[in-house]
């Protein structure tokens, strides 16, 4: 089973990019983030025409998450992150696919910090940690994939001091990610590639793609039982160089299921 996560940064604007990548990469499951499409505007028919069933939770202009499954319909299990019934931002969706529980995650960016947006990021992270612990206790195979908006370590970002105040690299953000991993989750790409850069994001500004000044924001976490089945994984960097591309590239893993 090939599972990928892709912050598409506007699914309708980049639908051709998405369909081209699906045709070339042939993932079995895809977690999308930043749909930027209200619920009724998600291109479910176009995705079904190329063989993918979908579940999604959209929002006009902002946020939005989806799960795609090749040759079947994902079974929706949750369309929001528990812990705050007043939070209506579509940032978490969960579905069962072929016996595996898949979550697509779009964690808040948190900038500027300090301030209310950073506080929201950390509070959302706490809710994710709590829910992830419950999933771990359930003992089912789980994949938590998405744009975490966290650079876990200094090796996960190009050398720069210009982002020292950015919410993505603050100690609180990194500590929250580390606490999540400490529950027993495997950071799949780092397990496969323990050294060197694994960029998944290059800002549109200042020609950072051309200079390969990237960072790793998109992560695939595996529960212990399924981490034993990890075979391969990587980043489809070529998508970032395409015309009209997202500022993210898909990250993926292959599991022996």
C-alpha positions in Angstrom: 0.0 0.0 0.0 1.4 3.3 -1.1 0.3 6.2 1.2 1.0 9.8 0.4 0.4 13.2 1.9 0.2 16.4 -0.3 -0.6 20.0 0.7 -2.1 20.9 -2.7 -2.6 24.6 -1.9 -5.9 25.0 -3.7 -7.3 21.8 -5.1 -9.3 23.3 -8.0 -6.6 25.7 -9.0 -4.1 22.8 -9.1 -6.4 20.0 -10.2 -4.4 19.3 -13.4 -1.2 19.1 -11.3 -2.9 16.7 -8.9 -4.3 14.5 -11.6 -0.9 14.4 -13.3 0.8 13.3 -10.1 -1.8 10.7 -9.4 -1.3 9.2 -12.9 2.5 9.1 -12.5 2.9 8.1 -8.8 -0.2 5.8 -8.5 -0.6 6.1 -4.7 -3.2 3.9 -3.1 -4.1 6.5 -0.5 -3.6 10.2 -0.5 -4.1 12.7 2.3 -4.7 16.2 0.9 -4.5 19.5 2.8 -5.2 23.2 2.2 -8.0 22.4 -0.3 -9.2 26.1 -0.2 -12.6 24.9 -1.6 -16.0 25.0 0.1 -17.7 21.6 0.6 -19.7 21.7 -2.6 -16.8 22.7 -4.7 -14.5 19.8 -4.1 -13.7 18.0 -7.4 -14.9 14.5 -6.3 -16.2 13.7 -9.8 -12.9 14.4 -11.5 -11.1 12.3 -8.9 -13.5 9.4 -9.3 -13.1 9.5 -13.0 -9.4 8.7 -12.5 -10.2 5.9 -10.0 -10.2 7.5 -6.6 -13.0 7.6 -4.0 -12.9 10.5 -1.7 -14.0 11.9 1.7 -13.4 15.6 2.4 -14.2 18.5 4.6 -13.8 21.9 2.9 -13.9 25.6 3.6 -14.1 28.5 1.2 -10.7 30.1 0.6 -8.9 28.5 3.5 -7.9 25.2 5.1 -9.7 21.9 4.1 -8.6 18.3 4.2 -9.4 15.1 2.2 -8.6 11.5 1.9 -8.4 9.7 -1.5 -8.4 5.9 -2.0 -7.7 4.2 -5.3 -10.4 1.8 -6.4 -12.6 2.2 -3.3 -14.4 4.7 -1.1 -12.7 5.6 2.2 -15.0 4.9 5.2 -15.3 8.2 7.1 -14.7 7.8 10.8 -14.2 11.4 11.9 -14.4 14.8 10.3 -12.9 16.9 13.0 -10.3 16.8 15.8 -12.0 16.2 19.2 -11.5 18.4 22.2 -13.0 21.8 21.1 -16.6 21.7 19.7 -16.3 25.4 18.9 -13.4 24.9 16.5 -14.9 24.7 13.0 -11.7 25.0 11.0 -11.5 21.9 8.7 -8.0 20.6 9.6 -8.5 17.0 10.5 -10.3 14.1 8.7 -10.1 10.4 9.5 -11.1 7.3 7.4 -10.6 3.6 7.2 -9.0 2.2 4.0 -8.3 -1.5 3.6 -8.1 -2.1 7.3 -5.9 0.9 8.1 -7.1 4.0 9.9 -5.8 7.1 8.0 -5.8 10.7 9.2 -5.2 13.7 7.1 -3.8 16.6 9.2 -3.4 20.3 8.5 -1.9 21.7 11.7 -2.2 25.5 12.2 0.7 27.6 10.9 0.9 29.7 14.1 2.4 32.9 12.6 2.9 35.5 13.8 4.2 34.5 17.1 3.8 35.2 19.9 0.1 35.9 19.7 -3.3 34.2 19.4 -2.5 32.3 16.2 0.5 30.7 17.9 -1.6 29.9 21.0 -4.2 28.3 18.7 -1.5 26.2 17.1 -0.2 24.9 20.4 -3.7 24.2 21.7 -4.6 22.3 18.5 -1.4 20.3 18.9 -2.4 19.4 22.4 -5.7 18.1 21.2 -3.9 16.1 18.5 -1.6 14.6 21.1 -4.6 13.5 23.2 -6.4 12.0 20.3 -3.3 10.2 19.0 -2.8 8.6 22.4 -6.4 7.3 22.2 -5.7 5.9 18.8 -2.5 4.3 20.1 -4.4 2.7 23.0 -7.0 1.3 20.6 -4.3 -0.9 19.1 -5.4 -0.5 15.5 -3.0 0.2 12.5 -3.0 4.0 12.1 -1.3 6.4 9.8 -1.2 10.1 10.8 -0.2 12.0 7.6 -0.2 15.6 6.7 1.2 19.1 6.9 2.2 19.5 10.6 3.6 23.0 10.0 6.6 22.0 12.2 10.2 21.7 11.3 11.2 19.0 13.8 15.0 19.5 13.9 17.6 21.9 12.5 18.5 19.4 9.8 14.9 19.7 8.5 15.5 23.3 7.2 18.0 25.1 5.1 20.6 27.1 6.9 19.2 30.4 7.7 18.7 32.9 10.6 15.9 34.8 8.9 13.2 32.4 10.3 14.4 32.4 13.9 11.1 33.9 15.0 8.9 31.7 12.8 6.3 29.6 14.5 7.4 26.5 12.5 10.7 26.2 14.4 9.9 27.5 17.9 10.9 25.2 20.8 7.3 24.8 21.8 6.4 23.5 18.3 9.3 21.1 18.2 8.6 19.9 21.8 5.0 19.2 20.9 6.0 17.1 17.9 8.6 15.2 20.0 5.9 14.5 22.6 3.7 13.1 19.9 6.5 10.8 18.7 7.2 9.7 22.2 3.9 8.0 22.3 5.4 5.4 20.0 4.8 6.8 16.6 7.4 6.3 13.9 8.5 9.3 11.7 8.5 7.1 8.6 10.7 9.2 6.3 13.3 9.9 9.0 13.4 6.1 9.7 14.2 5.5 6.1 16.5 8.5 5.6 18.1 9.3 8.9 20.5 11.9 7.5 20.3 14.9 5.3 17.6 17.1 3.9 14.1 15.8 3.1 12.5 19.0 2.0 8.8 18.9 1.3 8.2 22.7 1.1 9.9 25.6 -0.7 8.4 29.0 -0.3 7.3 30.9 -3.4 9.3 33.9 -2.2 12.9 34.8 -3.1 13.3 31.9 -5.6 13.8 29.4 -2.8 12.8 26.5 -5.1 15.6 27.3 -7.5 18.1 27.7 -4.7 16.8 24.5 -3.0 16.2 26.4 0.2 13.5 24.1 1.6 12.2 22.6 4.8 10.4 19.5 6.0 6.8 20.3 7.1 5.0 17.2 5.8 5.2 14.1 7.9 3.9 10.5 7.9 3.6 8.9 11.4 3.0 5.2 11.7 1.7 3.2 14.7 4.0 0.5 16.1 2.2 -2.5 14.4 2.3 -0.9 11.0 5.8 0.6 11.3 7.1 -2.9 11.0 5.7 -3.1 7.5 7.5 0.0 6.3 9.4 -0.8 3.0 10.2 2.5 1.2 9.4 6.2 1.1 10.4 9.5 -0.3 9.4 12.9 -1.6 8.2 13.5 -5.2 10.3 16.7 -5.6 9.6 16.9 -9.3 6.0 18.1 -8.7 7.4 21.4 -7.2 9.1 22.2 -10.5 5.9 21.9 -12.5 4.0 24.9 -13.9 1.4 26.2 -11.4 2.8 23.9 -8.7 1.9 23.9 -5.0 4.7 25.2 -2.7 4.7 21.6 -1.2 5.7 18.3 -2.8 4.1 15.0 -1.9 5.7 12.8 0.7 5.0 9.0 0.5 5.6 5.6 2.1 5.2 2.1 0.9 3.8 -0.5 3.4 3.8 -4.2 3.0 0.1 -4.9 3.7 
